[in-house]
């Protein structure tokens, strides 16, 4: 037994075919017998968050469903969790790389690729929150589109997330962050401006899945304004 319970769900995503997703049963699950998550700064309370489907992730997946496939363009999802947006983009033919710091993310991704008869997809261990030495885990190189959902859940006084994005965004990159109106958004906008990005906002009131009724949030789109 792995020490946690799971469930399988068929997820309907606006603009895309359904996906079968293996996720944790609920947010009460926890299993870190070797301390791998604790070593990444992941507490027992936050441990299950990677393995749940979140409304903001569904919104990002719906956005990827209409994103054009551009040959040669590299797309990075940061803090991917169950990587719903990456799975949608990957199935459509985008060059996707999913990344997260949770030690179980890669295994769940492999299983969800199998459940949906999808070919292998790139995965990298990435952690912007432990970058005192400037290390980004296994994330290297530049990307043409960087995406993420519900990343602004805690105060980031040092601007580590914005710096991470800045290091991996190509000169003409776009950055999409779906945010459920969290209070840390203004600070992140300032930090992204310091990294040389301009920003525009779009309210997200439409339904991305049947589970996002009443969603309140916005898509934050950033582009470099300085080299």
ChimeraX attribute file (.defattr): number of C-alpha atoms within 10 A of each C-alpha:
attribute: neighborCount
match mode: 1-to-1
recipient: residues
	/A:1	4
	/A:2	9
	/A:3	9
	/A:4	14
	/A:5	14
	/A:6	13
	/A:7	10
	/A:8	13
	/A:9	12
	/A:10	10
	/A:11	17
	/A:12	17
	/A:13	24
	/A:14	19
	/A:15	15
	/A:16	17
	/A:17	11
	/A:18	15
	/A:19	18
	/A:20	15
	/A:21	23
	/A:22	21
	/A:23	21
	/A:24	22
	/A:25	15
	/A:26	16
	/A:27	14
	/A:28	14
	/A:29	17
	/A:30	19
	/A:31	15
	/A:32	17
	/A:33	10
	/A:34	8
	/A:35	12
	/A:36	14
	/A:37	19
	/A:38	15
	/A:39	10
	/A:40	14
	/A:41	16
	/A:42	18
	/A:43	13
	/A:44	15
	/A:45	11
	/A:46	13
	/A:47	21
	/A:48	23
	/A:49	20
	/A:50	23
	/A:51	23
	/A:52	18
	/A:53	21
	/A:54	17
	/A:55	25
	/A:56	25
	/A:57	26
	/A:58	26
	/A:59	29
	/A:60	26
	/A:61	28
	/A:62	23
	/A:63	21
	/A:64	23
	/A:65	23
	/A:66	14
	/A:67	12
	/A:68	11
	/A:69	15
	/A:70	11
	/A:71	9
	/A:72	9
	/A:73	13
	/A:74	18
	/A:75	24
	/A:76	27
	/A:77	27
	/A:78	28
	/A:79	23
	/A:80	28
	/A:81	29
	/A:82	28
	/A:83	32
	/A:84	27
	/A:85	27
	/A:86	32
	/A:87	25
	/A:88	25
	/A:89	25
	/A:90	24
	/A:91	20
	/A:92	16
	/A:93	13
	/A:94	21
	/A:95	20
	/A:96	24
	/A:97	23
	/A:98	30
	/A:99	26
	/A:100	25
	/A:101	25
	/A:102	24
	/A:103	19
	/A:104	18
	/A:105	22
	/A:106	21
	/A:107	11
	/A:108	20
	/A:109	26
	/A:110	15
	/A:111	13
	/A:112	22
	/A:113	21
	/A:114	13
	/A:115	14
	/A:116	14
	/A:117	10
	/A:118	13
	/A:119	10
	/A:120	11
	/A:121	16
	/A:122	14
	/A:123	22
	/A:124	20
	/A:125	18
	/A:126	23
	/A:127	23
	/A:128	21
	/A:129	17
	/A:130	14
	/A:131	14
	/A:132	10
	/A:133	6
	/A:134	12
	/A:135	15
	/A:136	20
	/A:137	16
	/A:138	14
	/A:139	20
	/A:140	12
	/A:141	10
	/A:142	18
	/A:143	24
	/A:144	18
	/A:145	20
	/A:146	24
	/A:147	24
	/A:148	26
	/A:149	27
	/A:150	19
	/A:151	18
	/A:152	20
	/A:153	13
	/A:154	10
	/A:155	12
	/A:156	15
	/A:157	11
	/A:158	11
	/A:159	18
	/A:160	19
	/A:161	21
	/A:162	20
	/A:163	17
	/A:164	21
	/A:165	20
	/A:166	20
	/A:167	16
	/A:168	19
	/A:169	21
	/A:170	19
	/A:171	15
	/A:172	12
	/A:173	20
	/A:174	19
	/A:175	24
	/A:176	20
	/A:177	23
	/A:178	27
	/A:179	27
	/A:180	21
	/A:181	15
	/A:182	14
	/A:183	13
	/A:184	16
	/A:185	18
	/A:186	10
	/A:187	15
	/A:188	19
	/A:189	18
	/A:190	16
	/A:191	20
	/A:192	22
	/A:193	18
	/A:194	15
	/A:195	20
	/A:196	15
	/A:197	22
	/A:198	16
	/A:199	17
	/A:200	10
	/A:201	13
	/A:202	11
	/A:203	14
	/A:204	17
	/A:205	14
	/A:206	13
	/A:207	17
	/A:208	23
	/A:209	18
	/A:210	12
	/A:211	15
	/A:212	17
	/A:213	12
	/A:214	10
	/A:215	16
	/A:216	15
	/A:217	19
	/A:218	19
	/A:219	22
	/A:220	19
	/A:221	18
	/A:222	21
	/A:223	21
	/A:224	20
	/A:225	13
	/A:226	11
	/A:227	9
